[in-house]
Amino acid sequence: MAQRPQSPKPCDLIAACDALVAQHTTAAIAQYAYYRGHPVVCLAGEACERYANDLTSTVDEAGAGVERPCVHCGVTATPDGPDSCLGLLQGVVSACCGHGVEAPYVLFRFPRRTTPHVWEGLRGEDALRYFRQQGVGPPATPPPQGA
């Protein structure tokens, strides 16, 4: 099986975002992150994330997510929906395929009679193994660009 690509280092994300944003504005960047594998930033004085390559907001005026194809599998998720390669998984509260840039994870909520509720999860290769057992998940290798 092909190895999953190594997650970029935080300094790689910062450098990439700085270079992309500098093409559009001199505004200071307050935060750096990924959104479905795409580098995003929050500019100083703003409360929204923007795609670093063109500064488009990740949320539209109605509050729905502005989706782009996953950088790993190329599939576009429905706004604010689950990762397209995962779909809705029974008993799962939150999950992410990693989009080829972050560690994948799955978070389960186990019903307990205690408060607060107990949360358990899997990360990295354990999460990928769980996804494969469910018949979902990202491809082992991303499709060629333009596919």
QUIQUI-V799533 format. One record per residue. N is the residue number from 1. RES is the residue in one small letter. PHI is phi in whole degrees, -180 to 180 (* if undefined). Layout:
N	RES	PHI
N	RES	PHI
This chain:
1	m	*
2	a	-69
3	q	-75
4	r	-69
5	p	-61
6	q	-66
7	s	-64
8	p	-63
9	k	-76
10	p	-54
11	c	-67
12	d	-67
13	l	-62
14	i	-62
15	a	-62
16	a	-63
17	c	-65
18	d	-56
19	a	-67
20	l	-67
21	v	-66
22	a	-60
23	q	-73
24	h	-122
25	t	-160
26	t	-104
27	a	-60
28	a	-71
29	i	-96
30	a	-91
31	q	-146
32	y	-126
33	a	-164
34	y	-120
35	y	-129
36	r	51
37	g	93
38	h	-90
39	p	-64
40	v	-131
41	v	-135
42	c	-119
43	l	-78
44	a	-54
45	g	86
46	e	-112
47	a	-111
48	c	-121
49	e	-90
50	r	-130
51	y	-63
52	a	-67
53	n	-74
54	d	-142
55	l	64
56	t	-69
57	s	-65
58	t	-82
59	v	-131
60	d	-84
61	e	-62
62	a	-85
63	g	95
64	a	-87
65	g	-65
66	v	-96
67	e	-91
68	r	-128
69	p	-59
70	c	-57
71	v	-71
72	h	-94
73	c	-105
74	g	83
75	v	-93
76	t	-94
77	a	-78
78	t	-73
79	p	-52
80	d	61
81	g	-93
82	p	-73
83	d	-55
84	s	-59
85	c	-77
86	l	-104
87	g	68
88	l	-88
89	l	-108
90	q	-61
91	g	80
92	v	-102
93	v	-88
94	s	-153
95	a	-155
96	c	-146
97	c	-78
98	g	93
99	h	54
100	g	78
101	v	-126
102	e	-131
103	a	-72
104	p	-68
105	y	-150
106	v	-142
107	l	-122
108	f	-106
109	r	-114
110	f	-95
111	p	-66
112	r	-133
113	r	-89
114	t	-107
115	t	-124
116	p	-75
117	h	-64
118	v	-92
119	w	-114
120	e	-134
121	g	-158
122	l	-129
123	r	-139
124	g	66
125	e	-62
126	d	-64
127	a	-66
128	l	-60
129	r	-62
130	y	-61
131	f	-59
132	r	-61
133	q	-63
134	q	-87
135	g	77
136	v	-132
137	g	118
138	p	-72
139	p	-66
140	a	-60
141	t	-131
142	p	-69
143	p	-67
144	p	-62
145	q	-57
146	g	85
147	a	-80
